[in-house]
Amino acid sequence: MSVMTSAQAAKRALSIGLIAWFGVTILAVVFAFLVADIPGAWGAVVGSAISGLFLFVTAAVAIFTSKAKQNVLGVAIYLSWLIKIVVLMGALAWLRNQTFYDKPTLFLTLLITTFGLLMLEAKLITSAPVLYVVPDER
């Protein structure tokens, strides 16, 4: 196993995460359609899209700030988290009065895909062979 840079680890987590997200989205849409028809499928699509956006933004920030100092990475991740929360609140406020989707399906899909992708991303990042110190070049 070769050593990776933090950017390579984040890119690996993003690519595997997007593949997993796509597969979970298809399963969620099919299951939701069988349970709650078209509104269920829309609920699954919207819930999964929100969690996929969270995954993408977090990984993109990690990739773009991988060469920066650790405190810059921390600030960037924190600010992206705040922006995601504001966007989530706005999206949920808009969705509150919409009738094209099934609300329980959206909630369950959002919950399951978000936590599942977070666990996958955490596992991929923490198990990546990344050097934490740079050896002396003598």
Backbone as CSV, one residue per row, in Angstrom:
resi,resn,N_x,N_y,N_z,CA_x,CA_y,CA_z,C_x,C_y,C_z
1,MET,0.847,-1.170,0.000,0.000,0.000,0.000,0.894,1.235,0.000
2,SER,0.714,2.113,-0.955,1.540,3.307,-1.032,0.923,4.450,-0.222
3,VAL,1.780,5.379,0.133,1.347,6.533,0.922,0.635,7.518,0.000
4,MET,-0.440,8.126,0.513,-1.221,9.101,-0.249,-1.034,10.487,0.335
5,THR,-1.282,11.489,-0.492,-1.382,12.839,0.039,-2.797,13.012,0.577
6,SER,-3.011,14.050,1.353,-4.360,14.272,1.875,-5.342,14.579,0.749
7,ALA,-4.879,15.233,-0.316,-5.751,15.505,-1.459,-6.151,14.206,-2.153
8,GLN,-5.211,13.279,-2.289,-5.531,11.990,-2.904,-6.520,11.213,-2.048
9,ALA,-6.354,11.272,-0.726,-7.285,10.586,0.172,-8.680,11.184,0.050
10,ALA,-8.769,12.507,-0.037,-10.067,13.164,-0.170,-10.704,12.844,-1.526
11,LYS,-9.899,12.821,-2.580,-10.422,12.473,-3.907,-10.921,11.032,-3.933
12,ARG,-10.178,10.146,-3.284,-10.607,8.739,-3.197,-11.925,8.633,-2.437
13,ALA,-12.022,9.338,-1.315,-13.266,9.332,-0.535,-14.415,9.910,-1.351
14,LEU,-14.140,10.964,-2.117,-15.190,11.566,-2.943,-15.648,10.603,-4.027
15,SER,-14.720,9.966,-4.723,-15.132,9.078,-5.820,-15.886,7.857,-5.298
16,ILE,-15.384,7.239,-4.251,-16.086,6.084,-3.683,-17.423,6.522,-3.082
17,GLY,-17.423,7.682,-2.436,-18.654,8.215,-1.849,-19.717,8.499,-2.896
18,LEU,-19.311,9.066,-4.032,-20.285,9.353,-5.093,-20.852,8.073,-5.702
19,ILE,-20.021,7.060,-5.841,-20.516,5.770,-6.348,-21.515,5.173,-5.356
20,ALA,-21.163,5.207,-4.074,-22.071,4.688,-3.043,-23.357,5.503,-3.004
21,TRP,-23.231,6.827,-3.100,-24.401,7.708,-3.088,-25.329,7.385,-4.260
22,PHE,-24.769,7.197,-5.430,-25.576,6.882,-6.613,-26.319,5.563,-6.423
23,GLY,-25.624,4.543,-5.908,-26.267,3.250,-5.674,-27.370,3.327,-4.632
24,VAL,-27.106,4.032,-3.543,-28.116,4.181,-2.489,-29.308,4.989,-3.008
25,THR,-29.046,5.976,-3.835,-30.137,6.779,-4.405,-31.063,5.908,-5.247
26,ILE,-30.493,5.072,-6.084,-31.320,4.194,-6.926,-32.161,3.260,-6.053
27,LEU,-31.528,2.651,-5.043,-32.276,1.766,-4.147,-33.379,2.520,-3.408
28,ALA,-33.074,3.712,-2.926,-34.056,4.498,-2.179,-35.228,4.894,-3.068
29,VAL,-34.951,5.301,-4.296,-36.024,5.716,-5.208,-36.923,4.526,-5.548
30,VAL,-36.331,3.396,-5.845,-37.128,2.207,-6.182,-37.973,1.778,-4.983
31,PHE,-37.360,1.680,-3.814,-38.091,1.280,-2.613,-39.202,2.282,-2.290
32,ALA,-38.876,3.576,-2.362,-39.869,4.612,-2.046,-41.016,4.595,-3.053
33,PHE,-40.711,4.321,-4.311,-41.773,4.231,-5.320,-42.705,3.070,-5.020
34,LEU,-42.140,1.946,-4.613,-42.965,0.783,-4.290,-43.841,1.032,-3.057
35,VAL,-43.340,1.824,-2.117,-44.070,2.073,-0.877,-45.055,3.231,-1.013
36,ALA,-44.601,4.334,-1.635,-45.424,5.560,-1.643,-45.633,6.144,-3.030
37,ASP,-45.431,5.371,-4.076,-45.682,5.778,-5.452,-44.797,6.974,-5.853
38,ILE,-45.276,7.802,-6.768,-44.483,8.918,-7.307,-44.051,9.909,-6.219
39,PRO,-44.924,10.317,-5.305,-44.451,11.234,-4.247,-43.327,10.623,-3.400
40,GLY,-43.371,9.332,-3.180,-42.299,8.671,-2.451,-40.986,8.722,-3.207
41,ALA,-41.053,8.495,-4.508,-39.837,8.562,-5.325,-39.253,9.974,-5.299
42,TRP,-40.114,10.986,-5.398,-39.626,12.371,-5.325,-39.022,12.671,-3.957
43,GLY,-39.621,12.167,-2.910,-39.060,12.357,-1.578,-37.669,11.744,-1.465
44,ALA,-37.503,10.558,-2.044,-36.199,9.898,-2.024,-35.181,10.662,-2.861
45,VAL,-35.596,11.168,-3.998,-34.681,11.938,-4.854,-34.216,13.204,-4.133
46,VAL,-35.155,13.946,-3.555,-34.802,15.196,-2.877,-33.933,14.923,-1.644
47,GLY,-34.305,13.948,-0.842,-33.514,13.620,0.344,-32.111,13.169,-0.003
48,SER,-32.004,12.354,-1.021,-30.697,11.877,-1.435,-29.871,12.989,-2.083
49,ALA,-30.513,13.883,-2.809,-29.796,15.002,-3.431,-29.185,15.910,-2.366
50,ILE,-29.914,16.150,-1.305,-29.390,16.997,-0.232,-28.173,16.339,0.410
51,SER,-28.251,15.044,0.716,-27.110,14.373,1.346,-25.932,14.269,0.380
52,GLY,-26.201,14.076,-0.895,-25.127,14.045,-1.891,-24.423,15.386,-2.011
53,LEU,-25.188,16.453,-1.923,-24.605,17.793,-1.950,-23.700,18.007,-0.741
54,PHE,-24.129,17.541,0.420,-23.304,17.652,1.627,-21.983,16.909,1.440
55,LEU,-22.045,15.695,0.917,-20.842,14.901,0.672,-19.908,15.617,-0.285
56,PHE,-20.450,16.099,-1.391,-19.639,16.737,-2.418,-18.965,17.998,-1.893
57,VAL,-19.708,18.837,-1.190,-19.151,20.097,-0.685,-18.030,19.833,0.316
58,THR,-18.243,18.908,1.230,-17.222,18.602,2.231,-15.951,18.084,1.563
59,ALA,-16.089,17.157,0.645,-14.917,16.599,-0.035,-14.235,17.660,-0.900
60,ALA,-15.011,18.490,-1.587,-14.421,19.533,-2.428,-13.623,20.530,-1.591
61,VAL,-14.147,20.919,-0.451,-13.419,21.838,0.434,-12.128,21.179,0.919
62,ALA,-12.189,19.912,1.273,-10.985,19.201,1.729,-9.946,19.111,0.611
63,ILE,-10.389,18.884,-0.611,-9.461,18.792,-1.742,-8.824,20.150,-2.030
64,PHE,-9.638,21.212,-2.081,-9.123,22.524,-2.427,-8.234,23.130,-1.345
65,THR,-8.404,22.713,-0.111,-7.588,23.262,0.976,-6.529,22.278,1.465
66,SER,-6.275,21.222,0.700,-5.350,20.177,1.159,-3.916,20.672,1.298
67,LYS,-3.525,21.668,0.557,-2.157,22.182,0.642,-2.042,23.328,1.642
68,ALA,-3.159,23.746,2.185,-3.155,24.850,3.145,-2.801,24.333,4.539
69,LYS,-2.542,25.272,5.430,-2.270,24.892,6.814,-3.527,24.299,7.435
70,GLN,-3.339,23.541,8.519,-4.454,22.844,9.151,-5.525,23.800,9.651
71,ASN,-5.133,24.960,10.158,-6.151,25.890,10.657,-6.995,26.449,9.518
72,VAL,-6.426,26.598,8.326,-7.197,27.057,7.166,-8.204,25.985,6.759
73,LEU,-7.763,24.737,6.767,-8.675,23.628,6.472,-9.823,23.606,7.479
74,GLY,-9.512,23.752,8.748,-10.547,23.757,9.786,-11.558,24.872,9.590
75,VAL,-11.068,26.071,9.292,-11.972,27.207,9.067,-12.827,26.970,7.821
76,ALA,-12.210,26.447,6.760,-12.955,26.193,5.520,-14.044,25.146,5.732
77,ILE,-13.718,24.071,6.440,-14.717,23.032,6.714,-15.838,23.608,7.579
78,TYR,-15.472,24.389,8.589,-16.478,24.985,9.477,-17.397,25.932,8.692
79,LEU,-16.826,26.798,7.870,-17.654,27.726,7.089,-18.533,26.977,6.085
80,SER,-17.992,25.929,5.476,-18.817,25.156,4.542,-19.966,24.484,5.281
81,TRP,-19.710,24.038,6.507,-20.761,23.431,7.322,-21.853,24.457,7.616
82,LEU,-21.460,25.668,7.990,-22.454,26.714,8.258,-23.285,27.025,7.011
83,ILE,-22.619,27.113,5.872,-23.332,27.390,4.616,-24.289,26.254,4.288
84,LYS,-23.852,25.006,4.492,-24.728,23.860,4.222,-25.953,23.871,5.124
85,ILE,-25.776,24.250,6.380,-26.916,24.308,7.297,-27.902,25.383,6.865
86,VAL,-27.393,26.539,6.453,-28.274,27.614,5.989,-29.023,27.178,4.727
87,VAL,-28.313,26.545,3.803,-28.963,26.059,2.575,-29.996,24.990,2.911
88,LEU,-29.672,24.081,3.830,-30.619,23.045,4.244,-31.868,23.670,4.847
89,MET,-31.688,24.644,5.714,-32.847,25.301,6.331,-33.708,25.992,5.276
90,GLY,-33.077,26.640,4.311,-33.818,27.289,3.237,-34.564,26.285,2.374
91,ALA,-33.897,25.178,2.042,-34.536,24.145,1.220,-35.713,23.522,1.956
92,LEU,-35.533,23.228,3.238,-36.628,22.632,4.004,-37.776,23.617,4.207
93,ALA,-37.464,24.898,4.347,-38.524,25.909,4.462,-39.323,25.973,3.166
94,TRP,-38.643,25.906,2.024,-39.344,25.930,0.744,-40.152,24.653,0.553
95,LEU,-39.575,23.513,0.937,-40.251,22.233,0.750,-41.458,22.053,1.672
96,ARG,-41.503,22.801,2.775,-42.563,22.619,3.771,-43.963,22.693,3.164
97,ASN,-44.198,23.594,2.235,-45.537,23.777,1.670,-45.726,23.089,0.319
98,GLN,-44.735,22.339,-0.121,-44.838,21.645,-1.406,-45.569,20.310,-1.210
99,THR,-46.236,19.866,-2.264,-47.016,18.624,-2.153,-46.562,17.532,-3.120
100,PHE,-45.479,17.769,-3.855,-45.077,16.802,-4.878,-44.297,15.618,-4.313
101,TYR,-43.951,15.640,-3.034,-43.128,14.587,-2.449,-43.764,14.058,-1.165
102,ASP,-43.303,12.883,-0.743,-43.761,12.271,0.492,-42.791,12.663,1.612
103,LYS,-43.288,13.364,2.625,-42.428,13.900,3.679,-41.700,12.819,4.484
104,PRO,-42.374,11.740,4.916,-41.623,10.701,5.647,-40.515,10.064,4.806
105,THR,-40.756,9.906,3.514,-39.740,9.324,2.646,-38.536,10.248,2.532
106,LEU,-38.793,11.530,2.368,-37.692,12.489,2.303,-36.880,12.438,3.594
107,PHE,-37.556,12.459,4.731,-36.868,12.446,6.017,-36.023,11.190,6.182
108,LEU,-36.605,10.028,5.924,-35.865,8.772,6.091,-34.691,8.674,5.119
109,THR,-34.911,9.076,3.879,-33.833,9.016,2.895,-32.714,9.968,3.281
110,LEU,-33.064,11.170,3.690,-32.056,12.144,4.110,-31.269,11.626,5.306
111,LEU,-31.960,11.071,6.267,-31.317,10.550,7.472,-30.385,9.382,7.149
112,ILE,-30.888,8.411,6.429,-30.109,7.204,6.136,-28.917,7.514,5.232
113,THR,-29.141,8.275,4.167,-28.027,8.550,3.249,-26.997,9.476,3.878
114,THR,-27.420,10.452,4.651,-26.452,11.359,5.272,-25.565,10.622,6.257
115,PHE,-26.156,9.861,7.169,-25.346,9.137,8.142,-24.524,8.038,7.486
116,GLY,-25.097,7.357,6.513,-24.346,6.323,5.808,-23.145,6.893,5.070
117,LEU,-23.338,7.997,4.363,-22.225,8.611,3.644,-21.194,9.203,4.590
118,LEU,-21.637,9.765,5.706,-20.685,10.289,6.694,-19.824,9.168,7.269
119,MET,-20.435,8.041,7.572,-19.670,6.905,8.101,-18.685,6.383,7.056
120,LEU,-19.130,6.275,5.806,-18.248,5.813,4.736,-17.090,6.786,4.541
121,GLU,-17.394,8.066,4.481,-16.361,9.084,4.284,-15.355,9.071,5.443
122,ALA,-15.850,8.980,6.664,-14.962,8.934,7.823,-14.069,7.698,7.774
123,LYS,-14.621,6.565,7.418,-13.844,5.323,7.329,-12.767,5.441,6.256
124,LEU,-13.120,5.985,5.092,-12.156,6.107,4.005,-11.037,7.078,4.349
125,ILE,-11.374,8.188,4.967,-10.357,9.190,5.301,-9.447,8.695,6.423
126,THR,-10.045,8.107,7.457,-9.217,7.682,8.592,-8.376,6.442,8.284
127,SER,-8.750,5.668,7.297,-7.960,4.476,6.962,-6.984,4.717,5.815
128,ALA,-6.970,5.929,5.269,-6.052,6.229,4.167,-4.620,6.318,4.686
129,PRO,-3.673,5.740,3.959,-2.277,5.787,4.391,-1.640,7.147,4.072
130,VAL,-1.867,8.115,4.937,-1.360,9.476,4.747,-0.287,9.742,5.794
131,LEU,0.839,10.328,5.360,1.885,10.700,6.302,1.436,11.913,7.115
132,TYR,1.686,11.872,8.404,1.361,13.005,9.257,2.581,13.874,9.524
133,VAL,3.727,13.331,9.262,4.970,14.094,9.372,5.743,13.912,8.084
134,VAL,6.542,14.895,7.730,7.355,14.802,6.530,8.753,14.394,6.957
135,PRO,9.255,13.286,6.427,10.607,12.845,6.820,11.668,13.837,6.342
136,ASP,12.773,13.919,7.079,13.885,14.783,6.669,14.451,14.307,5.343
137,GLU,14.759,15.260,4.501,15.362,14.919,3.210,16.861,15.179,3.312
138,ARG,17.614,14.208,3.747,19.060,14.356,3.927,19.823,13.735,2.820
